[in-house]
Amino acid sequence: MLGSDTESSTIHQDRYFDISTKGEDQMAGSPKKTSMDLTSIKQTSSREDSSNDIEKGDADSPPQASGLPPGLNPEDFPDGGLEAWLVVVGGSLILFCSFGIINCSGVFVQYYVDGPLSNYSSSDITWITSLQAFLLSGSNLVMGRIFDSYGTRWILPLGTIFYSLGLMLLSLSTEYYQIIITQGIISGIGGAAVFNCASNSVLTWFYKYRAAALGIVVAGSSVGGIVLPILMSHLIPRIGFPWTVRILGFIVLLFCGVASFTVKSRLPGRPKPFHFIELIRPFKELRFSLVVVAAFFFFWGLYLPFNYLNIQAQQQGVDPMLIPYLLPIVNAVSIPGRIIPGILADKLGRFNTIILVTGLSAIITLALWVPGNTTGTTIGFGAIYGFTSGGFISLVPAVIAQISDLREIGTRSGTLLFVGSLGSLTGAPIAGAIVTAQNGQYLGLKLFNGISLLIGAIFLVLARTVQVKLKLVKI
């Protein structure tokens, strides 16, 4: 069964990429080409394929192989230069605003629990931030298709306006349903539009240093996760929640507005009619399906510390003066956690590195957060978890790009993020229900978090095994 899946994937990809064979057949029919010429050409092609196979790890036809259309061969990627690095800078600004706000969900949850939504359970309240995270990732199923067709020209500026508008309307919201609509839905969709442009555009400019470039971009969300919780914690008591959220809206308008002039795809858009089969076809590749399942389980547990660490620490008796700085600590350590694994992945292999950081995230949760009941263990867990979990976020787009046709990267990464976002949507409310069922105790939530991450790591190992078995190779 595994062999047939691999063969099917090879045939499918050859239909797109194997134009070099056609070229050789044409040369074979030309009287000007001698057999020695053809032998030399084939030897050169064999050496190029061999070098690409080191990255892929097996004989399965790689997307980045010789004979690709212009612009998609590895040597066509700039891997640097002013335009490419401006895309990285703009992408970092976008991630500061999009996932940076998601990373301070705990501040929103704590404010709602203690303030306007105090008559709602924590499970009900976390539906707000979970819905925002779900749409921020899940809407990329649509946004990715638009990106493949039109690039960033319209989606980025319109997304900027929509995202900022959602936050401005949130500042006027006082009822549960109003907050769900403004923060959960409008801001979620707007954030998805700008995030999609940032992550997918970077993939078109970098090949050799792709994971490192993505790590720098995604580190922007960690910087946002440091600055924004501290900013909110200081501003809410002084100027109130409404004006604090309006300031966030102006930050989004400024940062994403600047990014609208720097972030662009290197590849031209390819408008074409939508066919539902485009969303289903990638699942015929077993390795893609396994990575998608891994993403679901990882996202199922990923955001639980970001949503519950503050209120769990409060229940545990951590010094109230320290609690506002817990999420900034997590996000501060995740900056190198998003950059260093990316650099290592370009040297050791992207699959190898993402398995490592995912496994470490599960281990540190089960070994430190589950049994820990002191301030020191809470801070230690937050710091190490920030480092390891950040690596997954920066590496999963690089892993998908490694097994995909970049002309369909928006659709394929959008499909993965949609499935993963189902985990984001349901994870926090399920965890909140577990806490309620355990009368406010957090042991069940911690176990749910750690086991979800562990299952995600196992599915990544299975995806790698399908591709190269258990060989110790760069992949």
C-alpha positions in Angstrom: 0.0 0.0 0.0 2.8 2.4 0.9 4.5 1.6 -2.4 1.5 2.3 -4.4 0.9 5.7 -2.7 4.5 6.7 -3.4 4.2 5.6 -7.0 1.0 7.5 -7.4 2.6 10.6 -6.1 5.5 10.2 -8.5 3.2 9.8 -11.5 1.2 12.9 -10.4 4.2 15.1 -10.0 5.8 13.9 -13.2 2.7 15.1 -15.1 3.7 18.6 -14.0 7.4 18.5 -13.9 9.1 15.9 -16.2 9.6 18.1 -19.2 13.3 17.2 -19.4 12.5 13.8 -20.8 10.6 15.4 -23.6 13.6 17.6 -24.3 16.0 14.7 -24.5 13.6 12.8 -26.8 13.6 15.7 -29.2 17.4 15.9 -29.1 17.6 12.2 -29.8 15.7 12.8 -33.0 18.0 15.6 -34.1 20.9 14.7 -36.4 23.1 17.3 -34.8 23.2 15.5 -31.5 25.7 12.6 -31.2 25.3 9.7 -28.7 28.3 11.1 -26.8 26.4 14.4 -26.4 23.3 12.6 -25.1 25.4 10.5 -22.7 27.0 13.7 -21.3 23.6 15.4 -20.9 22.1 12.4 -19.1 25.1 12.1 -16.8 24.7 15.8 -15.8 21.0 15.4 -15.3 21.7 12.3 -13.1 24.1 14.3 -11.0 21.5 17.1 -10.6 18.7 14.7 -9.6 21.1 13.0 -7.1 21.8 16.3 -5.4 18.1 17.1 -5.1 17.4 13.6 -3.8 19.5 14.4 -0.8 17.0 16.9 0.2 14.0 14.7 -0.6 15.5 11.6 0.9 14.2 9.1 -1.7 13.5 8.4 -5.3 10.1 10.0 -5.2 9.9 12.7 -7.9 10.6 15.9 -6.0 8.9 19.2 -6.8 12.2 21.0 -7.0 13.8 18.9 -9.7 15.6 19.6 -12.9 13.4 20.4 -15.9 11.0 22.7 -14.0 9.4 25.6 -15.8 11.4 28.9 -15.6 11.3 30.4 -12.1 10.9 27.2 -10.3 14.3 25.6 -10.6 16.4 25.9 -7.4 18.9 28.1 -9.2 16.1 30.6 -10.1 15.4 31.5 -6.5 17.3 34.7 -5.5 17.8 33.4 -1.9 18.6 37.0 -0.9 18.9 40.5 -2.4 17.0 43.7 -1.5 13.6 42.6 -2.8 13.7 39.3 -1.1 14.7 40.7 2.3 12.1 43.4 2.0 9.5 40.6 1.7 11.0 39.1 4.9 10.8 42.4 6.8 7.3 43.1 5.6 6.3 39.5 6.5 7.7 40.0 10.0 5.6 43.1 10.5 2.5 41.2 9.4 3.2 38.3 11.8 3.7 40.9 14.6 0.1 42.0 14.1 -1.5 38.7 13.2 -0.2 35.9 15.3 1.3 38.4 17.7 -2.2 39.2 18.8 -3.1 35.5 18.9 -0.1 35.0 21.2 -1.5 37.4 23.8 -4.9 35.6 23.9 -4.4 35.0 27.6 -4.6 38.8 28.2 -8.0 39.0 26.4 -9.3 35.9 28.3 -8.2 37.2 31.7 -9.8 40.6 31.0 -13.1 38.9 29.8 -13.1 36.5 32.8 -12.6 39.3 35.3 -14.7 41.9 33.5 -17.6 42.1 31.0 -18.0 38.3 30.5 -17.6 37.3 34.2 -20.9 35.5 34.0 -19.6 33.1 31.3 -17.4 30.1 31.8 -13.8 30.0 30.7 -14.7 27.4 28.1 -17.3 29.8 26.6 -14.9 32.7 26.6 -12.1 30.8 24.9 -14.4 30.2 22.0 -13.7 33.8 21.1 -9.9 33.5 20.9 -10.2 30.0 19.4 -12.5 31.2 16.6 -10.1 34.0 15.9 -7.2 31.5 15.7 -9.3 29.1 13.6 -10.2 31.8 11.0 -6.7 33.2 11.0 -5.4 29.8 9.9 -8.5 28.1 8.4 -9.5 30.9 6.1 -6.2 30.3 4.2 -8.1 27.5 2.4 -9.8 30.3 0.5 -7.0 32.9 0.8 -4.4 30.5 -0.5 -6.5 29.9 -3.6 -6.8 33.7 -4.2 -3.0 34.1 -3.6 -2.2 31.4 -6.3 -4.5 33.3 -8.7 -3.7 36.9 -8.1 -0.8 37.3 -5.7 -0.8 40.0 -3.0 -2.0 42.9 -5.1 -5.6 43.1 -3.7 -5.7 40.6 -0.8 -3.0 42.3 1.3 -4.4 45.9 1.4 -8.0 44.7 1.7 -7.0 42.3 4.5 -5.2 45.2 6.3 -8.3 47.3 6.3 -10.6 44.4 7.3 -8.3 43.4 10.2 -8.0 46.9 11.6 -11.8 47.4 11.2 -12.5 44.3 13.3 -10.4 45.6 16.2 -12.0 49.1 16.0 -15.4 47.5 16.2 -14.2 45.3 19.1 -13.5 48.5 21.1 -17.2 49.3 20.9 -18.4 45.7 21.8 -19.7 44.8 25.2 -21.9 41.7 24.6 -20.6 38.2 24.1 -22.1 37.9 20.5 -20.6 41.3 19.6 -17.1 40.2 20.7 -17.5 36.9 18.8 -18.3 38.8 15.6 -15.7 41.5 15.9 -12.7 39.7 17.4 -13.5 36.2 16.4 -14.8 36.6 12.9 -13.9 39.9 11.4 -10.4 40.2 12.9 -9.9 36.5 12.2 -10.6 36.8 8.5 -8.6 40.0 8.1 -5.7 38.5 9.9 -5.9 35.4 7.6 -5.6 37.6 4.5 -2.5 39.4 5.6 -0.9 36.2 7.1 -1.4 34.2 3.9 0.4 36.9 1.9 3.4 36.9 4.3 4.0 33.2 4.5 3.4 32.2 0.9 5.3 35.2 -0.6 8.5 34.3 1.3 8.4 30.8 -0.1 8.7 32.1 -3.6 11.9 34.0 -2.9 14.0 31.5 -1.0 15.0 27.9 -1.7 18.3 27.1 0.0 17.6 29.3 3.0 13.8 28.9 3.0 13.4 27.6 6.5 15.7 30.3 7.9 13.8 33.1 6.1 10.5 31.7 7.4 11.9 31.5 10.9 12.7 35.3 10.7 9.3 36.1 9.5 7.5 34.0 12.1 9.7 35.5 14.8 7.7 38.6 14.2 4.8 37.0 15.9 7.0 36.3 19.0 8.0 39.9 19.1 4.4 40.9 19.0 3.7 38.3 21.7 6.3 40.1 23.9 5.3 43.7 23.2 1.5 43.5 22.9 0.7 41.7 26.2 2.8 44.1 28.2 1.3 47.0 26.3 -2.2 45.8 27.0 -1.5 45.1 30.6 -0.2 48.6 31.2 -2.8 50.4 29.0 -6.0 48.7 30.1 -5.8 50.0 33.7 -4.8 53.5 32.5 -7.0 54.3 29.4 -9.4 51.4 29.5 -10.0 48.4 27.2 -11.7 50.2 24.3 -8.8 52.7 23.7 -6.3 49.9 24.2 -7.9 47.9 21.4 -8.1 51.0 19.2 -4.4 51.4 19.6 -3.9 47.8 18.4 -6.1 48.6 15.4 -3.8 51.6 14.5 -0.7 49.4 14.9 -2.2 46.9 12.5 -3.1 49.6 10.0 0.5 51.0 10.1 2.5 47.8 10.1 0.4 45.9 7.6 0.1 49.1 5.5 3.9 49.3 5.2 4.0 45.6 4.4 1.6 46.1 1.5 4.4 47.9 -0.3 7.1 45.4 0.4 5.5 41.9 0.4 4.9 40.4 -3.0 5.1 37.0 -4.7 8.0 36.4 -7.1 5.9 34.2 -9.3 3.1 35.6 -11.5 -0.5 34.8 -10.6 -2.3 32.1 -12.5 -6.0 32.9 -12.5 -8.1 29.8 -13.3 -11.5 28.4 -12.6 -11.9 26.8 -9.2 -12.3 23.0 -9.1 -13.1 21.3 -5.8 -10.7 18.5 -6.8 -7.8 20.9 -6.2 -8.4 20.7 -2.5 -8.8 16.9 -2.5 -5.9 16.0 -4.8 -3.1 16.6 -2.3 -4.5 14.0 0.1 -3.8 11.3 -2.5 -0.2 11.8 -1.4 0.2 9.8 1.8 3.1 11.9 3.2 1.0 15.1 2.7 -2.0 13.5 4.5 0.2 12.4 7.4 1.7 15.9 7.8 -1.8 17.4 7.8 -3.0 15.0 10.5 0.1 15.9 12.5 -0.7 19.6 12.2 -4.2 19.0 13.5 -3.0 17.3 16.7 -0.2 19.8 17.2 -2.6 22.8 16.8 -5.1 21.0 19.1 -2.7 21.5 22.0 -0.5 24.3 20.8 -2.4 27.4 22.1 -3.5 25.9 25.4 -0.6 27.5 27.4 -1.2 30.8 25.6 -4.9 30.8 26.6 -4.6 29.3 30.1 -1.1 29.9 31.5 -2.2 33.3 33.1 -5.3 32.1 34.8 -3.7 28.7 35.7 -0.8 30.6 37.4 -3.4 32.9 39.1 -5.2 29.8 40.5 -1.8 28.3 41.5 -0.9 31.3 43.6 1.8 32.9 41.4 2.7 36.4 42.4 0.1 38.7 40.7 2.9 41.1 39.8 4.6 38.4 37.8 1.5 37.0 35.9 1.4 39.8 33.2 4.9 38.8 32.2 4.4 35.1 31.8 3.2 35.3 28.1 6.0 37.8 27.2 8.5 35.3 28.7 7.0 32.5 26.5 7.1 34.7 23.4 10.6 36.1 24.1 12.1 32.7 24.2 10.1 31.6 21.1 12.1 34.2 19.0 15.2 32.1 18.9 12.9 29.1 18.9 11.6 30.2 15.5 14.9 31.3 14.0 17.4 28.7 15.2 15.4 25.6 14.1 15.0 27.2 10.7 18.7 27.6 10.3 19.3 24.0 11.5 16.5 22.7 9.2 18.3 24.1 6.1 21.4 22.1 7.2 19.9 19.0 8.8 16.7 18.6 6.9 13.3 20.2 7.5 11.5 16.9 8.4 14.2 15.9 10.8 14.1 19.3 12.6 10.3 19.6 12.9 10.1 16.1 14.4 12.7 17.1 16.9 11.0 20.4 18.1 7.5 18.8 18.1 8.8 15.9 20.2 10.5 18.2 22.6 7.3 20.3 23.0 5.4 17.2 24.1 8.1 16.0 26.4 8.5 19.3 28.2 4.8 19.6 28.7 4.4 16.1 30.1 7.7 16.2 32.2 7.5 19.8 33.5 4.1 21.4 33.3 2.0 18.3 34.3 3.8 17.6 37.6 4.9 21.3 38.2 3.1 23.3 40.9 5.6 26.0 41.8 6.3 29.4 40.3 9.7 28.2 39.1 8.3 25.2 37.2 5.6 27.4 35.6 8.2 30.0 34.4 10.6 27.2 33.3 7.9 25.4 31.3 6.8 28.7 29.6 10.3 29.5 28.6 11.2 26.1 27.2 7.7 25.6 25.6 8.0 28.9 23.9 11.3 27.8 22.3 10.2 24.4 21.1 6.7 25.1 20.0 7.8 28.2 18.0 9.9 25.9 15.8 6.8 24.0 14.5 5.1 27.2 13.4 8.2 28.3 11.4 9.0 24.9 9.9 5.6 23.5 8.8 5.3 25.9 5.8 8.8 24.9 4.7 7.9 21.2 5.0 4.8 21.6 2.9 6.8 23.6 0.3 9.4 20.8 0.2 6.7 18.3 -1.0 4.6 20.6 -3.1 4.5 22.4 -6.5 5.1 26.0 -5.6 2.6 27.1 -8.2 0.0 25.5 -5.9 1.6 26.5 -2.6 -1.3 28.8 -1.5 -3.9 26.0 -2.0 -1.8 23.3 -0.4 -0.6 25.3 2.6 -4.1 26.6 3.0 -5.5 23.1 3.1 -3.0 22.1 5.8 -3.7 25.3 7.8 -7.5 24.7 7.5 -7.3 21.2 9.0 -4.8 22.5 11.7 -7.1 25.3 12.5 -9.9 22.9 13.3 -7.6 21.8 16.2 -7.1 25.5 17.2 -10.9 26.0 17.2 -11.8 23.0 19.4 -8.7 22.6 21.5 -9.2 25.5 24.0 -12.9 25.0 24.5 -12.4 21.2 25.1 -9.6 22.0 27.6 -11.9 24.6 29.3 -14.6 21.9 29.6 -12.0 19.6 31.1 -11.1 22.2 33.7 -14.8 22.7 34.6 -15.3 19.0 34.9 -12.3 18.8 37.3 -13.7 21.6 39.4 -11.1 24.2 38.4 -8.1 21.9 38.4 -5.7 22.0 35.5 -4.2 18.5 35.5 -6.5 17.2 32.8 -5.8 20.2 30.6 -2.1 19.8 30.9 -2.3 16.1 30.0 -4.6 16.9 27.0 -2.0 19.4 25.8 1.0 17.1 26.1 -0.7 14.0 24.6 -1.9 16.1 21.6 1.6 17.3 20.9 3.0 13.8 21.2 0.5 12.4 18.7 1.4 15.1 16.3 5.1 14.2 16.6 4.2 10.5 16.0 2.4 11.3 12.7 5.4 13.4 11.5 7.6 10.4 12.2 5.2 8.3 10.1 5.3 10.9 7.2 9.1 10.8 7.2 9.1 6.9 7.3 6.8 6.8 4.3 9.3 9.0 2.4 12.7 7.5 3.4 11.8 4.6 5.7 14.1 4.9 8.8 17.2 6.0 7.0 19.4 8.6 8.7 19.5 11.1 5.9 18.9 14.8 5.4 15.2 15.3 4.6 
